């Protein structure tokens, strides 16, 4: 952390002191709410919001045993309510508690 300064002359001690003062960040000895919020890092997952662009998948696609199904992971809007109604009708949900 030299910022282009030469460590010679009367400013060398100041540069050394600044380096030790602004050194690498350390985790606090007790992790409380304040300690965690200062060092919280949020990273997004690649492809979490968008469907896969290719059917071949990624580099390690063959190493993960995923089920091959046409069942959608998530339905949006009207499709979700239509699918729930269809499932309830097929399963006889309305007659389940009819005594």
C-alpha positions as CSV (number, residue, x, y, z in Angstrom):
1,X,0.0,0.0,0.0
2,X,2.5,2.6,-1.1
3,X,0.4,4.9,-3.4
4,X,3.5,5.6,-5.4
5,X,5.4,7.0,-2.4
6,X,9.0,6.3,-1.9
7,X,9.8,5.0,1.6
8,X,12.8,7.3,2.1
9,X,13.0,10.5,4.0
10,X,11.0,11.9,6.9
11,X,7.7,10.6,5.5
12,X,8.7,6.9,5.7
13,X,7.5,6.5,9.2
14,X,4.2,8.1,8.3
15,X,3.8,5.6,5.4
16,X,4.7,2.7,7.6
17,X,2.2,3.9,10.3
18,X,-0.5,4.3,7.7
19,X,0.1,0.8,6.4
20,X,-0.3,-0.7,9.8
21,X,-3.3,1.5,10.6
22,X,-5.2,0.7,7.3
23,X,-4.0,-2.9,7.1
24,X,-6.1,-5.8,6.1
25,X,-9.5,-6.0,7.7
26,X,-9.9,-8.5,10.5
27,X,-13.0,-10.2,11.8
28,X,-14.1,-9.1,15.2
29,X,-13.4,-11.4,18.1
30,X,-17.1,-11.5,19.0
31,X,-19.5,-11.7,16.0
32,X,-22.5,-9.7,16.9
33,X,-25.1,-7.9,14.9
34,X,-22.9,-4.9,14.2
35,X,-19.9,-7.0,13.3
36,X,-21.9,-9.1,10.8
37,X,-23.6,-6.2,9.1
38,X,-20.3,-4.4,8.4
39,X,-18.8,-7.4,6.6
40,X,-22.0,-8.8,4.9
41,X,-21.3,-9.6,1.3
42,X,-24.3,-10.4,-1.0
43,X,-23.6,-12.3,-4.3
44,X,-26.3,-13.2,-6.8
45,X,-26.5,-16.7,-8.2
46,X,-25.8,-16.9,-11.9
47,X,-28.9,-17.8,-13.8
48,X,-31.2,-17.6,-10.8
49,X,-33.7,-15.3,-12.5
50,X,-33.4,-16.6,-16.1
51,X,-34.0,-20.1,-17.5
52,X,-31.2,-22.1,-18.9
53,X,-30.3,-20.9,-22.4
54,X,-29.1,-24.3,-23.7
55,X,-30.4,-27.8,-23.2
56,X,-26.8,-29.1,-22.9
57,X,-26.3,-27.4,-19.6
58,X,-23.0,-26.4,-18.1
59,X,-19.5,-27.8,-17.9
60,X,-20.3,-30.3,-15.1
61,X,-23.8,-31.2,-16.2
62,X,-22.9,-34.9,-16.5
63,X,-21.5,-35.1,-13.0
64,X,-24.8,-34.1,-11.2
65,X,-27.7,-36.6,-11.2
66,X,-30.7,-34.4,-11.8
67,X,-34.1,-35.8,-12.8
68,X,-35.3,-35.3,-16.3
69,X,-38.9,-34.1,-16.2
70,X,-41.2,-31.8,-18.1
71,X,-42.9,-30.7,-14.9
72,X,-42.2,-27.0,-14.5
73,X,-40.4,-25.8,-11.4
74,X,-42.5,-22.6,-11.1
75,X,-45.7,-21.5,-12.8
76,X,-46.4,-17.8,-13.1
77,X,-49.7,-15.9,-12.8
78,X,-52.8,-17.5,-14.1
79,X,-51.0,-20.8,-14.9
80,X,-50.4,-21.4,-11.3
81,X,-54.0,-21.0,-10.2
82,X,-55.2,-23.1,-13.2
83,X,-52.8,-25.9,-12.3
84,X,-53.8,-25.9,-8.6
85,X,-57.5,-26.2,-9.6
86,X,-56.8,-29.0,-12.0
87,X,-54.8,-31.0,-9.4
88,X,-57.6,-30.5,-6.8
89,X,-60.2,-31.7,-9.2
90,X,-58.1,-34.8,-10.2
91,X,-57.4,-35.7,-6.6
92,X,-61.0,-35.3,-5.4
93,X,-60.0,-32.6,-2.9
94,X,-63.5,-31.3,-2.5
95,X,-64.8,-34.7,-1.5
96,X,-62.0,-35.3,1.0
97,X,-63.9,-34.0,4.0
98,X,-67.5,-34.4,2.9
99,X,-69.1,-36.6,5.6
